[in-house]
């Protein structure tokens, strides 16, 4: 299956007019430093500068960290889908102009991406600088907090993370592709669940819709396999019957012996015999004029398979 990479979609909402977002429609009533640092409201090579304005200092700080994570994610793992608007203020160019944009961010995508090692390593302890202001809107009197951080992200680290991510990404794609091709080579009932278990890391890992649906589709095809399993058998002398399992015409094995029941036979036993299963029984308590049978019940992933054979008392 050829996988199409999904590019990051970011909707830019440029401000109308020439007035800065931080035009003096507010009064700064408290701030962390007398003067804002040089990196504040500017773009700087080797760093990520992010700022957010919310009703509380802690919320603004957390939004800044989420913004840093989003920017690193989009710089490293460019096949993540983003949706559901979340407004964040970030620097987008040189000078003191700030551009507000809507970062299209998918909560599910963020949860999945958060499992990547390089995302887990992002923390406030690595922040190279921070600055905050407490503001009061001149018209409404509403109090808000602006928080900004400067996070180091040198080009060398960027390249190393891209390389690590691409290796992991390729390994997950190879895993799904291999199991997709292997589905026609299933040789046992137990192997079905084993392959589904092997697929779990890929299903949990893919955070773009196309590849996640691909992986989920492969899992679904494995889950459908028990529905194609059939049982065939034949007598093997007095008190013996040999049964075989097939999946789409191909013989398969199972380590789990079937449950045996009968209307009259005793000493019921099932044992492996090569790729087949040997059923033995005693018909001493059975009557000649009865319709005597032994029923086998196989436990399959998500279902059970029944097979009944009839025998005559001789």
C-alpha positions as CSV (number, residue, x, y, z in Angstrom):
1,X,0.0,0.0,0.0
2,X,1.4,3.4,-1.0
3,X,1.1,5.8,1.9
4,X,0.4,9.4,1.2
5,X,2.0,11.8,3.6
6,X,-0.4,14.3,5.0
7,X,0.9,17.8,5.3
8,X,0.3,20.2,8.2
9,X,-2.6,22.6,7.6
10,X,-2.4,25.9,9.3
11,X,-5.0,28.6,8.8
12,X,-3.4,32.0,9.1
13,X,-5.7,34.8,10.3
14,X,-3.9,38.1,9.6
15,X,-4.9,41.1,11.6
16,X,-6.7,43.9,9.9
17,X,-5.0,47.3,9.7
18,X,-1.6,48.3,11.0
19,X,-2.3,48.3,14.7
20,X,-0.3,45.7,16.7
21,X,-2.2,43.0,18.6
22,X,-0.6,44.5,21.7
23,X,-1.7,48.0,21.0
24,X,-2.3,49.9,24.2
25,X,-6.0,48.9,24.7
26,X,-4.9,47.7,28.1
27,X,-2.8,48.8,31.1
28,X,0.1,46.7,32.4
29,X,-0.3,46.6,36.1
30,X,2.4,44.1,36.9
31,X,5.3,42.4,35.0
32,X,8.2,40.1,35.6
33,X,10.9,42.6,34.5
34,X,11.1,46.3,34.0
35,X,11.8,45.9,30.4
36,X,10.7,43.1,28.1
37,X,13.6,40.9,26.9
38,X,15.0,41.4,23.4
39,X,13.6,38.0,22.2
40,X,10.1,38.9,23.2
41,X,7.7,39.3,20.2
42,X,10.5,38.5,17.7
43,X,11.7,35.4,15.8
44,X,15.2,34.1,16.6
45,X,17.2,31.3,14.8
46,X,17.7,28.3,17.0
47,X,14.9,29.1,19.3
48,X,11.1,28.8,19.6
49,X,9.4,31.8,21.0
50,X,5.8,31.4,22.1
51,X,3.4,33.5,24.0
52,X,-0.2,33.2,25.2
53,X,-2.8,35.4,26.9
54,X,-5.3,33.8,29.2
55,X,-7.2,34.5,32.4
56,X,-4.5,32.9,34.6
57,X,-0.8,32.8,34.7
58,X,-0.6,29.0,34.9
59,X,-2.9,28.5,32.0
60,X,-0.9,30.9,29.9
61,X,2.3,29.1,30.8
62,X,0.8,25.7,29.9
63,X,-0.4,27.1,26.6
64,X,3.1,28.3,25.8
65,X,4.4,24.8,26.4
66,X,1.7,23.2,24.3
67,X,2.6,25.7,21.5
68,X,6.3,24.7,21.7
69,X,5.3,21.0,21.5
70,X,3.1,21.8,18.4
71,X,5.9,23.6,16.7
72,X,8.4,20.8,17.3
73,X,5.8,18.2,16.2
74,X,5.2,20.0,13.0
75,X,8.9,20.5,12.4
76,X,9.7,16.8,13.0
77,X,6.6,14.8,12.3
78,X,5.0,16.5,9.4
79,X,2.3,13.8,8.7
80,X,0.2,14.8,11.7
81,X,-3.2,16.1,11.0
82,X,-4.4,19.2,12.8
83,X,-8.0,20.4,13.4
84,X,-10.2,22.0,16.0
85,X,-9.2,25.6,16.4
86,X,-7.0,26.6,19.3
87,X,-5.9,30.3,19.4
88,X,-2.2,30.9,20.3
89,X,-0.1,34.0,19.8
90,X,3.4,33.3,18.4
91,X,6.1,35.2,16.6
92,X,6.0,34.9,12.8
93,X,8.7,37.2,11.6
94,X,11.2,39.9,12.4
95,X,10.5,43.0,14.3
96,X,7.9,43.7,17.0
97,X,4.9,42.7,14.9
98,X,2.9,39.8,16.3
99,X,0.6,37.8,14.1
100,X,-2.2,35.9,15.6
101,X,-3.2,32.6,13.9
102,X,-5.4,29.7,14.6
103,X,-3.3,26.6,15.1
104,X,-5.3,23.7,13.7
105,X,-4.7,21.1,16.4
106,X,-6.3,17.8,16.8
107,X,-6.6,16.6,20.4
108,X,-6.3,13.0,19.4
109,X,-3.3,13.7,17.3
110,X,-1.7,15.6,20.2
111,X,-2.3,12.6,22.5
112,X,-0.8,10.2,20.1
113,X,2.1,12.5,19.3
114,X,2.8,13.0,23.0
115,X,3.9,9.4,23.2
116,X,6.9,10.1,21.0
117,X,10.2,10.2,22.9
118,X,11.2,13.7,21.8
119,X,7.8,15.2,22.9
120,X,8.2,13.6,26.3
121,X,11.5,15.4,26.7
122,X,10.0,18.8,26.3
123,X,9.7,20.5,29.7
124,X,9.8,23.9,31.4
125,X,13.2,23.1,32.9
126,X,14.7,23.6,29.4
127,X,13.2,27.0,28.9
128,X,15.9,29.6,28.2
129,X,13.9,32.6,29.2
130,X,10.5,33.7,30.2
131,X,8.5,36.9,30.6
132,X,5.0,37.8,31.8
133,X,2.7,40.7,32.2
134,X,-0.5,41.2,34.2
135,X,-2.9,43.4,32.2
136,X,-6.2,45.2,32.7
137,X,-8.4,46.0,29.7
138,X,-9.1,49.7,29.7
139,X,-12.7,49.3,28.6
140,X,-13.9,46.2,30.4
141,X,-11.5,46.1,33.3
142,X,-10.9,42.4,32.6
143,X,-7.6,41.0,34.0
144,X,-5.5,38.8,31.8
145,X,-2.0,37.4,31.9
146,X,0.5,37.3,29.0
147,X,3.2,34.7,29.3
148,X,6.1,34.2,26.9
149,X,8.9,31.7,26.7
150,X,12.1,31.2,24.7
151,X,12.8,27.6,24.1
152,X,16.1,26.4,22.6
153,X,15.7,24.3,19.4
154,X,19.0,24.3,17.5
155,X,19.2,23.0,13.9
156,X,21.4,20.1,15.0
157,X,18.7,18.9,17.4
158,X,16.1,19.4,14.7
159,X,18.0,17.2,12.3
160,X,18.7,14.5,14.9
161,X,15.0,14.3,15.9
162,X,13.9,14.2,12.2
163,X,16.3,11.3,11.6
164,X,15.1,9.4,14.7
165,X,11.4,10.0,13.9
166,X,11.8,8.9,10.3
167,X,13.5,5.6,11.5
168,X,10.6,4.9,13.9
169,X,8.0,6.0,11.3
170,X,9.5,3.7,8.7
171,X,9.7,0.8,11.2
172,X,6.0,1.2,12.0
173,X,5.0,1.3,8.3
174,X,7.1,-1.8,7.6
175,X,5.4,-3.6,10.5
176,X,1.9,-3.0,9.1
177,X,3.0,-3.8,5.5
178,X,4.6,-7.1,6.6
179,X,1.6,-8.2,8.6
180,X,-0.8,-7.1,5.8
181,X,1.1,-9.4,3.4
182,X,1.4,-12.2,6.0
183,X,-2.4,-12.5,6.4
184,X,-2.6,-15.1,3.6
185,X,0.1,-17.2,5.3
186,X,-1.6,-17.8,8.6
187,X,-0.8,-21.3,9.7
188,X,-2.6,-21.6,13.1
189,X,-5.6,-20.3,14.9
190,X,-3.3,-18.8,17.7
191,X,-1.3,-16.9,15.1
192,X,-4.4,-14.7,14.4
193,X,-4.3,-13.1,17.9
194,X,-0.5,-13.0,17.9
195,X,-0.6,-10.8,14.7
196,X,-3.3,-8.6,16.1
197,X,-1.1,-8.1,19.2
198,X,1.9,-7.2,17.0
199,X,-0.2,-4.6,15.2
200,X,-1.2,-2.8,18.4
201,X,1.9,-0.5,18.6
202,X,1.4,0.7,15.1
203,X,-2.3,1.4,15.6
204,X,-1.5,3.4,18.7
205,X,1.4,5.1,17.1
206,X,-0.1,6.5,13.8
207,X,-1.6,9.9,14.5
208,X,-2.5,10.7,10.9
209,X,-5.9,9.5,9.8
210,X,-4.8,7.8,6.5
211,X,-2.2,5.5,8.1
212,X,-4.2,4.9,11.3
213,X,-7.2,3.7,9.2
214,X,-4.8,1.5,7.1
215,X,-3.4,-0.2,10.3
216,X,-6.9,-0.5,11.8
217,X,-8.1,-2.1,8.5
218,X,-5.3,-4.7,8.7
219,X,-6.4,-5.5,12.2
220,X,-10.0,-5.8,11.2
221,X,-9.0,-8.2,8.4
222,X,-7.3,-10.4,10.9
223,X,-10.3,-10.3,13.2
224,X,-12.5,-11.5,10.3
225,X,-10.3,-14.6,9.7
226,X,-12.1,-16.9,12.2
227,X,-15.2,-16.5,10.2
228,X,-13.5,-18.3,7.3
229,X,-12.3,-21.3,9.3
230,X,-14.1,-24.6,8.6
231,X,-13.7,-28.1,9.9
232,X,-13.6,-31.3,7.9
233,X,-13.2,-34.9,9.1
234,X,-13.4,-38.6,8.4
235,X,-13.7,-41.8,10.3
236,X,-10.4,-43.5,11.2
237,X,-11.5,-46.9,12.2
238,X,-13.7,-48.0,15.1
239,X,-14.1,-45.3,17.8
240,X,-11.8,-42.9,16.0
241,X,-12.3,-39.8,13.9
242,X,-9.7,-37.4,12.4
243,X,-10.7,-33.7,12.0
244,X,-8.8,-30.9,10.2
245,X,-9.2,-27.1,10.2
246,X,-9.0,-25.0,7.1
247,X,-9.0,-21.3,6.4
248,X,-10.1,-20.4,2.9
249,X,-9.1,-23.9,1.8
250,X,-5.7,-23.9,3.5
251,X,-5.0,-26.3,6.4
252,X,-4.2,-24.7,9.7
253,X,-3.5,-26.0,13.2
254,X,-4.6,-25.2,16.7
255,X,-3.1,-25.9,20.0
256,X,-6.5,-25.7,21.8
257,X,-8.3,-29.0,21.6
258,X,-12.1,-28.8,21.1
259,X,-14.7,-29.5,23.7
260,X,-16.4,-32.8,23.0
261,X,-20.0,-33.8,23.7
262,X,-22.1,-36.7,22.6
263,X,-25.6,-38.1,23.0
264,X,-24.3,-41.4,24.2
265,X,-20.5,-41.9,23.5
266,X,-18.1,-42.0,26.5
267,X,-14.4,-41.8,27.0
268,X,-14.3,-38.8,24.7
269,X,-10.7,-37.6,23.9
270,X,-9.1,-35.2,21.5
271,X,-5.3,-35.2,20.9
272,X,-3.1,-33.5,18.2
273,X,-1.9,-35.8,15.4
274,X,0.4,-33.8,13.2
275,X,-1.6,-31.0,11.6
276,X,-4.9,-32.8,12.4
277,X,-6.8,-33.7,15.6
278,X,-7.6,-37.3,16.5
279,X,-10.9,-37.9,18.3
280,X,-11.4,-41.2,20.1
281,X,-14.5,-42.4,21.8
282,X,-16.3,-45.5,23.1
283,X,-19.7,-46.4,21.7
284,X,-20.5,-49.2,24.3
285,X,-23.4,-47.3,25.7
286,X,-24.9,-46.3,22.4
287,X,-27.9,-48.0,20.7
288,X,-27.9,-49.3,17.2
289,X,-31.2,-47.6,16.2
290,X,-30.2,-44.2,17.5
291,X,-28.7,-41.3,15.6
292,X,-25.4,-41.3,17.5
293,X,-23.1,-38.3,17.2
294,X,-20.1,-36.5,18.7
295,X,-20.0,-32.7,18.6
296,X,-16.8,-30.7,18.6
297,X,-16.7,-27.1,19.7
298,X,-13.6,-25.1,18.9
299,X,-13.0,-21.8,20.6
300,X,-11.9,-19.2,18.1
301,X,-11.0,-15.5,18.6
302,X,-14.4,-13.8,18.8
303,X,-16.4,-16.9,17.9
304,X,-16.8,-20.7,18.3
305,X,-16.8,-23.3,15.6
306,X,-19.0,-26.4,15.9
307,X,-18.5,-29.7,13.9
308,X,-20.6,-32.8,14.4
309,X,-20.1,-36.2,13.1
310,X,-22.3,-39.3,13.2
311,X,-21.3,-42.8,13.8
312,X,-23.0,-46.3,13.8
313,X,-22.8,-48.9,16.5
314,X,-21.3,-52.0,15.0
